Structure formats: structure tokens, C-alpha cells
Amino acid sequence: MKPWLTIIGMGEDGPDGLGRRARTLIDEAEILIGGERLLALIPENGRERLAWPSPMGDPASLVARHRGRRVCVLATGDPLHYGVGVRLVRALPAEELTVLPAPSAFSLACARMGWPRTGVETLSLHGRPFEAVLSYLHPGARLLILGHDGSTPARLAETLSNQGYGRSRLTVLERMGGPEERRIFGIAANWPAGEIADFHILAVECLADPGASLRSRLPGLPDDAFRHDGQITKREIRAATLSALAPAPGQLLWDVGAGCGSIAIEWMRTDPRCRAVAVEGHPGRCRLIAENAEALGVPGLRVVTGAAPGALDGLEPPDAVFIGGGLTAEGVFEACWSALSRGGRLAANAVTLEGEALLQSWHAKAGGELTRLAVARAEPLGRFLGWHPLMPVTRFLAVKP
């Protein structure tokens, strides 16, 4: 089928800012679909117009009802950069689409701020968990954030102050490219009160306060960064385990017997595209996992309450598996190994003799490697310091052929 659907990105200047081809496709469309704000920028000429419902629901199903007619979807800026076009191209065949992007709000913001695009992190808080911003914070970071609504700047300023980034500089960029464009400047610690347009980009220059606790995206956060009841993979062992699991953007981890969720959380912190499922049979620990995920900037972590292997039924096949708690439960290894994608990694840690014996039997079946990890920390011993050894950990690691 030849293209019947056109997705056109448009700025605040409306059709005046579009090229000849985009304006022609709009003029020739039988149906215009978009938000009320963008539809209002197109002069009436009797054509059918459909505004997105609120909440939007599934835009692809609404558009697909008109397959075969000339349909034009109007989107803001670049439709494939946090725009509605992302959801449409995932659901509809590429050969049926024509996409004409305009400069994205992020590109316009870089131009206004004088920031090279390659040195900026971008994210959207529109309809997404606010806590996701926490994993992006580090000294010197430049962030461009698509706000959810007019309350976003004040809420972000408060969050930055609470996280030890009160000195950070914030710039609100409203309605860029249109006649009502406006900028508002401020410092997080004393952000000015005032009304902000719902549609805006927030430019943030992250400056840490003196003595602020800094959290790297590299694995190995301090143990006290997590709320836990003692069931936590210690910092040094956690860093070594995640190195063996080798997180890669877009890959999915199963953290089985997740405890406080430290492995799954640090997996997701390595890259915004990393995904994880934390499986834990203890309801109280599941609550801790959810709290830790929000506090450490990965609210998208999925928490499954239940004991493995039963709780694993129906989960998306993983690219990597870590087995922490419940190691000796019958059928756990077999279920995880069976579900693991080809080329996927499975790691398991044991501190008991029974758990170590089980890892040795798994090694005999699946190959891989066994490693003994021993850590000692310097702690007060009277007036001096002495080495306090942690329990040695045996780590099993195998790659599925």
C-alpha cells in the first residue's frame, strides 16, 4: 500500500514555519488529526478534524480506522522524539507512512541556550514518573527536560535542593518559535514563584552544593544508599556481579530473590534504556524495592511479588539473570536457564556451603566459571584500625550458548 498517513512536525509558528511539501500535504489531507492547540493553527476549509481524546489512549488504533484515506497527523516539533509519532511508527507499517519532522523542542532549546547538542541529556517528564530525573543528576550535567505541566519547574527546583544541587541554574523556555516565547531564569534553592505555561522545556545546569553526596551511574553505590532489612548484596560484591552481568542498553534483567532490589536498580541506572524485573517473595521487601527504585531514579523497575520459580511464569524472556535469594529452591535454576535468551548471562552468588554445593552442580551441568570473592573492610579496633572480613561469596557465571 502506498503511503496514506503523513505525520508532520510543526512549531509554535504553525504552517508559516513549514516547507512547501509539508504545507501541500496538509492542504491535500482529507482528515487532520492532532491536539487542539495545533489544529487551531490550521485555517478551516471544511475538512474533517479529529482532536486527540484525553487521555489519548491508543493513537494508532484511532488513526488506523481511516486507513486508505489521506490522513495527516499534526505533532509538535520532531514527531519521533518523545512525540506521538513514536507510538504510530511502532504500530503501523513504515511503507504506509510519511514523516516530516520540524526542529524538536530540544534542538530549539540548545539553540537558545548555546549548548552543543552532543553534550546534553534529554528526557521527558510528560506523563512519565518524575523520579526518573534523579538518575541524571551529576555535577556539570546539562539537562533538557520536557515538563509535564506548569508545576514541573518548582517541583524540580525543590528536588534539586533536596538532593544537594540547590546551586543549579534553571531556565524555563516557553512556546519557543512563537510570538509568545518567554524565558524565566532562576536558581533551584530560591526558585521564583509564578505561573508557567504547561508546554515548556526546562534547561538545567547541575551544580552540586559543597559536601553533597554524589551518586555515580557506575555500579557500586554505597550500601546506605538503599533501604534494606539486611538482605542486600554488599557494595564490592554488587559491583563485581554487575560487571559480570554486563548491562547493555535495552536489555532486560531478572533479579530473582531481589532482597532490596540493589542489583536490578544498579542495572537500570547504567543506562536509561536498561530494563529489569525484581522478583521477591517477601511483601515488605517488595515495598522497599519500590521505594529504593524511586529514590534512585529508576521508577520503571517492575516488582513481582512471589517466590520463584512460580512467579517467573509469563515474564518476558530475559537477557540476563541474577539469582540472589531463594538460590536453593527447587527448579529455580532450571526455570531461569530455560527462559534466558541465547547468549544471555546468568549469575548467582552463594554464601552458604549448601548454596556453594548447588553452584558447583550447576557448573557441572552448564559450564561457565566459579569465582571466590573475599572482601575485608578496615574498621575501628580499639584505638586502631583492623581488617573486618565480610563473608566470602562464591559466584557462578555462565553464558547460554
C-alpha positions as CSV (number, residue, x, y, z in Angstrom):
1,M,0.0,0.0,0.0
2,K,1.4,3.4,-0.9
3,P,1.7,5.9,2.0
4,W,-1.7,7.2,3.2
5,L,-0.6,8.6,6.6
6,T,1.5,11.7,6.9
7,I,3.0,12.8,10.3
8,I,4.1,16.4,10.2
9,G,6.0,18.1,12.9
10,M,5.1,21.7,13.5
11,G,6.3,24.5,15.7
12,E,4.6,27.4,17.5
13,D,4.7,29.4,14.3
14,G,2.3,27.0,12.7
15,P,2.2,26.4,8.9
16,D,4.3,29.5,8.3
17,G,7.3,27.6,9.6
18,L,6.7,24.6,7.3
19,G,8.3,23.8,3.9
20,R,6.3,23.7,0.7
21,R,5.9,19.9,0.8
22,A,4.5,19.8,4.3
23,R,2.0,22.6,3.6
24,T,0.9,20.8,0.4
25,L,0.3,17.5,2.3
26,I,-1.7,19.4,4.9
27,D,-3.8,21.1,2.2
28,E,-4.4,17.7,0.4
29,A,-5.4,15.8,3.5
30,E,-8.9,14.5,3.9
31,I,-8.6,14.2,7.7
32,L,-6.5,16.3,10.1
33,I,-5.7,14.7,13.5
34,G,-3.8,16.4,16.3
35,G,-4.0,18.2,19.6
36,E,-6.5,21.1,19.8
37,R,-3.6,23.6,20.1
38,L,-2.0,22.6,16.8
39,L,-5.4,22.1,14.9
40,A,-6.2,25.7,15.8
41,L,-3.2,26.9,13.8
42,I,-4.6,25.4,10.6
43,P,-7.2,27.5,8.8
44,E,-10.7,25.9,8.5
45,N,-11.6,24.7,5.0
46,G,-14.3,22.2,5.7
47,R,-12.1,19.1,6.1
48,E,-12.8,16.5,8.9
49,R,-10.8,17.2,12.0
50,L,-10.2,14.9,15.0
51,A,-8.6,16.1,18.2
52,W,-6.9,13.5,20.4
53,P,-9.1,12.4,23.3
54,S,-7.9,12.9,26.8
55,P,-6.4,10.7,27.9
56,M,-5.1,9.8,24.5
57,G,-5.3,6.1,24.8
58,D,-4.0,4.2,21.7
59,P,-3.4,6.7,18.9
60,A,-2.6,4.1,16.4
61,S,-6.0,2.4,16.6
62,L,-7.7,5.8,16.1
63,V,-5.6,6.6,13.1
64,A,-5.8,3.1,11.6
65,R,-9.6,3.4,11.3
66,H,-9.0,5.7,8.4
67,R,-6.5,3.6,6.5
68,G,-6.7,4.2,2.8
69,R,-7.8,7.8,3.1
70,R,-5.4,10.8,3.1
71,V,-4.7,11.3,6.8
72,C,-2.4,14.0,8.3
73,V,-1.3,13.8,11.9
74,L,0.0,17.1,13.3
75,A,2.6,16.8,16.0
76,T,4.9,19.2,17.9
77,G,8.4,19.5,16.7
78,D,10.0,16.2,15.8
79,P,7.3,13.6,16.0
80,L,9.8,10.8,16.6
81,H,11.5,12.5,19.6
82,Y,9.2,11.8,22.6
83,G,6.3,12.6,20.2
84,V,3.1,10.8,19.1
85,G,5.0,9.6,16.0
86,V,6.9,7.1,18.2
87,R,3.7,5.2,19.0
88,L,2.4,5.4,15.4
89,V,5.6,4.0,13.8
90,R,5.7,1.1,16.2
91,A,2.2,0.0,15.3
92,L,1.9,0.8,11.6
93,P,4.0,-0.4,8.6
94,A,6.8,2.0,7.7
95,E,5.8,1.8,4.0
96,E,2.4,3.4,4.7
97,L,3.9,6.4,6.5
98,T,5.5,9.7,5.5
99,V,7.2,11.6,8.4
100,L,8.2,15.2,8.0
101,P,9.9,16.5,11.2
102,A,10.4,20.0,12.3
103,P,13.1,21.1,14.8
104,S,12.4,19.4,18.1
105,A,11.9,21.4,21.2
106,F,15.2,20.1,22.4
107,S,17.0,21.4,19.3
108,L,15.4,24.8,19.8
109,A,16.4,24.8,23.4
110,C,20.0,24.0,22.6
111,A,20.0,26.9,20.1
112,R,18.5,29.3,22.7
113,M,21.0,28.2,25.4
114,G,24.0,28.0,23.1
115,W,24.6,24.4,24.2
116,P,26.1,21.8,21.8
117,R,23.5,19.0,21.4
118,T,26.1,16.3,21.9
119,G,26.8,17.5,25.5
120,V,23.2,17.5,26.7
121,E,21.0,14.8,28.2
122,T,17.3,14.9,27.2
123,L,14.3,13.4,28.9
124,S,10.6,13.8,29.1
125,L,8.5,14.1,32.3
126,H,5.3,14.5,30.4
127,G,3.1,11.6,31.6
128,R,6.2,9.8,33.0
129,P,7.4,9.3,36.5
130,F,9.0,12.4,37.9
131,E,11.6,10.4,39.9
132,A,13.3,9.4,36.6
133,V,15.3,12.6,36.7
134,L,17.2,11.6,39.8
135,S,19.5,9.2,37.8
136,Y,20.6,12.0,35.5
137,L,22.0,14.2,38.3
138,H,25.7,14.7,38.5
139,P,28.0,17.8,38.8
140,G,28.3,19.6,35.5
141,A,25.3,17.8,33.8
142,R,23.3,19.8,31.3
143,L,19.7,18.6,31.1
144,L,16.9,19.5,28.8
145,I,13.6,18.3,30.3
146,L,10.1,18.4,28.7
147,G,7.9,19.4,31.5
148,H,4.7,17.7,32.5
149,D,2.8,20.9,33.3
150,G,3.3,24.3,34.8
151,S,4.2,22.8,38.2
152,T,7.3,21.0,36.9
153,P,9.9,23.7,37.4
154,A,9.0,24.4,41.0
155,R,8.9,20.7,41.8
156,L,12.2,20.1,40.1
157,A,13.8,23.1,41.9
158,E,12.7,21.6,45.3
159,T,14.0,18.1,44.3
160,L,17.4,19.5,43.2
161,S,17.7,21.3,46.5
162,N,16.8,18.2,48.5
163,Q,19.4,16.2,46.5
164,G,22.2,18.6,47.2
165,Y,22.0,20.5,43.9
166,G,20.5,23.7,45.2
167,R,23.0,25.9,43.3
168,S,21.8,24.5,40.0
169,R,20.7,27.1,37.3
170,L,17.3,26.6,35.8
171,T,15.9,28.2,32.6
172,V,12.3,27.7,31.6
173,L,11.8,28.1,27.8
174,E,8.1,28.6,26.9
175,R,6.5,28.4,23.5
176,M,9.7,28.5,21.5
177,G,9.4,29.8,18.0
178,G,6.1,31.5,18.5
179,P,5.1,35.1,19.2
180,E,4.6,34.3,23.0
181,E,8.1,32.9,23.5
182,R,9.4,33.6,27.0
183,R,12.3,32.7,29.2
184,I,12.4,32.5,33.0
185,F,15.7,32.2,34.9
186,G,16.4,31.1,38.5
187,I,18.4,29.1,41.0
188,A,17.0,25.9,42.4
189,A,17.4,26.9,46.0
190,N,15.3,30.1,45.6
191,W,13.2,29.4,42.5
192,P,10.8,32.3,42.0
193,A,7.1,31.8,42.3
194,G,5.0,32.5,39.2
195,E,2.8,31.0,36.6
196,I,4.5,28.7,34.0
197,A,3.0,27.6,30.7
198,D,2.2,23.9,30.6
199,F,4.2,23.4,27.4
200,H,7.8,24.2,28.1
201,I,11.4,22.9,28.1
202,L,13.4,23.2,31.3
203,A,17.2,23.7,30.8
204,V,19.2,22.7,33.9
205,E,22.9,23.2,34.7
206,C,23.6,20.9,37.6
207,L,25.8,22.4,40.3
208,A,26.4,20.4,43.4
209,D,26.4,22.0,46.8
210,P,29.5,21.7,49.0
211,G,29.6,18.3,50.7
212,A,26.7,16.9,48.6
213,S,26.5,13.1,48.4
214,L,27.2,12.2,44.7
215,R,25.9,9.1,43.1
216,S,27.6,7.7,40.0
217,R,25.8,5.6,37.4
218,L,28.6,3.1,37.6
219,P,27.7,0.0,39.8
220,G,28.8,0.1,43.4
221,L,26.6,2.6,45.2
222,P,27.2,2.7,49.0
223,D,25.1,0.2,50.9
224,D,23.4,3.0,52.8
225,A,22.0,4.4,49.5
226,F,19.4,1.6,49.8
227,R,16.8,0.9,52.5
228,H,17.1,-2.7,53.4
229,D,16.5,-5.2,56.2
230,G,19.9,-6.8,55.9
231,Q,19.2,-8.6,52.6
232,I,21.5,-6.7,50.3
233,T,24.4,-7.6,48.1
234,K,27.2,-5.7,49.6
235,R,28.8,-2.8,47.6
236,E,32.0,-4.6,46.5
237,I,30.3,-7.8,45.6
238,R,27.5,-5.9,43.8
239,A,29.9,-4.0,41.6
240,A,31.7,-7.3,40.7
241,T,28.4,-9.1,40.0
242,L,27.1,-6.3,37.7
243,S,30.4,-6.3,35.8
244,A,29.9,-10.0,35.2
245,L,26.2,-9.5,34.1
246,A,27.4,-6.8,31.6
247,P,24.4,-4.5,31.3
248,A,23.7,-3.3,27.8
249,P,21.2,-0.6,26.6
250,G,17.8,-2.0,26.1
251,Q,18.4,-5.4,27.7
252,L,16.2,-7.0,30.4
253,L,17.4,-8.4,33.7
254,W,15.6,-10.7,36.0
255,D,16.7,-10.1,39.6
256,V,15.4,-13.3,41.3
257,G,15.2,-13.2,45.1
258,A,15.8,-9.5,44.8
259,G,16.0,-8.5,48.5
260,C,16.1,-4.7,48.5
261,G,16.5,-4.6,44.7
262,S,20.1,-3.3,44.6
263,I,21.2,-5.4,41.6
264,A,18.1,-4.6,39.5
265,I,18.3,-0.9,40.4
266,E,22.0,-0.5,39.6
267,W,21.5,-2.5,36.3
268,M,18.9,0.1,35.3
269,R,21.0,3.1,36.4
270,T,23.8,2.2,33.9
271,D,21.6,3.4,31.0
272,P,18.1,4.8,30.8
273,R,17.2,2.1,28.3
274,C,18.1,-0.8,30.6
275,R,15.1,-2.7,32.0
276,A,14.7,-5.0,34.9
277,V,12.2,-7.2,36.8
278,A,12.7,-7.7,40.6
279,V,11.1,-10.9,41.8
280,E,10.8,-11.2,45.6
281,G,8.5,-13.3,47.7
282,H,8.5,-11.1,50.8
283,P,5.9,-8.3,50.6
284,G,7.8,-6.0,52.9
285,R,10.9,-6.3,50.8
286,C,8.9,-5.6,47.7
287,R,7.9,-2.3,49.2
288,L,11.5,-1.5,50.0
289,I,12.4,-2.3,46.3
290,A,9.8,0.1,45.0
291,E,10.9,2.9,47.4
292,N,14.6,2.4,46.5
293,A,13.8,2.4,42.8
294,E,12.0,5.8,43.1
295,A,14.7,7.3,45.4
296,L,17.5,6.2,43.0
297,G,15.9,7.4,39.8
298,V,14.6,4.2,38.2
299,P,10.8,4.2,38.9
300,G,10.3,2.0,35.9
301,L,11.6,-1.1,37.7
302,R,8.9,-3.8,37.7
303,V,8.4,-5.5,41.0
304,V,6.8,-9.0,41.1
305,T,5.7,-10.3,44.4
306,G,6.1,-14.1,44.6
307,A,8.5,-16.9,45.0
308,A,10.5,-18.4,42.1
309,P,10.1,-20.4,40.0
310,G,6.3,-19.9,40.0
311,A,6.5,-16.2,40.0
312,L,8.5,-16.3,36.8
313,D,5.7,-17.6,34.6
314,G,4.6,-15.2,31.9
315,L,7.5,-12.8,32.3
316,E,9.3,-11.6,29.2
317,P,12.4,-13.7,28.5
318,P,15.5,-12.0,30.0
319,D,18.9,-11.1,28.5
320,A,20.5,-11.6,31.9
321,V,19.5,-13.3,35.2
322,F,20.8,-12.8,38.7
323,I,19.8,-15.3,41.4
324,G,20.3,-13.9,44.9
325,G,17.7,-15.1,47.4
326,G,16.0,-18.4,47.1
327,L,19.0,-20.0,45.4
328,T,18.4,-23.5,46.8
329,A,14.7,-23.6,46.0
330,E,13.9,-26.5,43.7
331,G,13.6,-25.6,40.0
332,V,14.8,-22.0,40.2
333,F,18.0,-22.5,38.1
334,E,16.2,-24.7,35.6
335,A,13.4,-22.1,35.1
336,C,15.8,-19.2,34.7
337,W,18.2,-21.1,32.4
338,S,15.3,-22.2,30.2
339,A,13.9,-18.7,29.9
340,L,17.2,-17.0,29.3
341,S,17.8,-15.7,25.8
342,R,20.6,-17.2,23.7
343,G,23.8,-15.5,24.5
344,G,22.3,-14.3,27.8
345,R,24.3,-14.3,31.1
346,L,23.2,-16.0,34.4
347,A,25.0,-15.1,37.6
348,A,24.3,-16.4,41.1
349,N,26.0,-15.7,44.4
350,A,26.2,-18.1,47.4
351,V,27.5,-17.5,51.0
352,T,26.4,-20.9,52.5
353,L,28.0,-24.3,52.0
354,E,24.7,-25.7,50.7
355,G,24.4,-22.8,48.2
356,E,28.0,-23.3,47.1
357,A,27.5,-27.0,46.5
358,L,24.5,-26.2,44.3
359,L,26.6,-23.7,42.3
360,Q,29.1,-26.5,41.8
361,S,26.4,-28.8,40.4
362,W,25.2,-26.1,38.1
363,H,28.7,-25.5,36.9
364,A,29.0,-29.2,36.1
365,K,25.8,-29.0,34.0
366,A,26.1,-25.7,32.3
367,G,29.8,-24.9,32.3
368,G,30.8,-21.3,32.9
369,E,33.0,-20.2,35.7
370,L,33.2,-20.2,39.5
371,T,34.8,-17.3,41.4
372,R,35.5,-16.8,45.1
373,L,35.1,-13.2,46.2
374,A,36.5,-12.1,49.5
375,V,36.4,-8.6,50.9
376,A,37.7,-7.0,54.1
377,R,36.9,-3.5,55.3
378,A,39.0,-1.5,57.7
379,E,37.1,-0.8,60.9
380,P,38.0,0.5,64.4
381,L,39.8,-1.9,66.7
382,G,40.3,-0.2,70.0
383,R,42.4,3.0,69.2
384,F,43.5,1.5,65.9
385,L,42.0,0.0,62.7
386,G,41.8,-3.6,61.8
387,W,40.5,-5.6,58.9
388,H,37.0,-6.9,59.3
389,P,36.3,-9.6,56.7
390,L,32.9,-10.0,55.1
391,M,31.6,-13.4,54.4
392,P,33.2,-14.8,51.3
393,V,31.0,-15.2,48.3
394,T,31.1,-17.8,45.6
395,R,29.9,-16.5,42.2
396,F,28.7,-18.7,39.4
397,L,28.6,-17.2,35.9
398,A,27.5,-18.9,32.7
399,V,26.6,-17.7,29.2
400,K,23.8,-19.6,27.4
401,P,25.1,-21.0,24.1
